[in-house]
Amino acid sequence: MPTKTLQIPTADGRSDAFAAFPDRAGRHPGVLLYMDAFGLRPELENKARELAEHGYYVLVPNLYYRHGPAPVVELPDHIGEENRSAVFAQLMPLVEGLTTDLVLRDADAYLDFLAAQPEVSAGPVGTIGYCMGAALAMRTATAHPGQVAAVAGFHPGFLVTDAPDSPHRLAHRLTAQVHIGLAEGDLTPEALSKLNQALDAAGVDYTTEIYPDTVHGFTMSDTSAYSPSALQRHWDRLLPLLDRTLTAG
């Protein structure tokens, strides 16, 4: 399967990124995959390869590129309870530095890149996010409603906040279909209710689902949160969403 390591021009420099796409000729729908807080690494590259096997051109940018190429923070081979706090202590300044303005400037560059690739078909794209990336996937879709037809977020963070521009407050800008797959503790019942109410009021075609017996990070096999059954459920929800929004017709 073809893969590339890329340097994508942005308003603030150049973002390193990974891309995977089908090995058959032709053009394929584009997918922008937003990383979790741990960053661009083999775990996410493998997810991109899996999606590419199903017919998509998948771009995974290093959102921390302003601090250097991936891996910006050296990660252990397996992230467990014994090292999670130390890793997050290094990562949180990077996460907190990703302001909405920076995220949306970068999103413009990533979507422009996808649209310019000869392997990417004309038409809408999908945005996918894990952990903090779920909010970024949603923000990208609300900023580019004519371009993003599918949004998927898994074990999300920062979807419902008190900020005036919290992603749930921007649901009225969505034209995409949405699936949010949550671990049991990702959102409080009150926050999940706010999210559902906002999506309902906006008339969005969506599903939110709490995946049983999960903790935050359940899709990531390089962490102690990993659940094989929940990862499969994630594919069972994600692939039909992409198929009906990006490839149908």
Helices and strands as residue ranges (DSSP letters): E 3-10, E 13-20, E 30-34, H 42-53, E 57-61, G 65-67, H 84-96, H 100-116, E 125-130, H 133-143, E 148-154, G 167-173, E 177-182, H 189-201, E 206-210, H 228-242, I 243-247
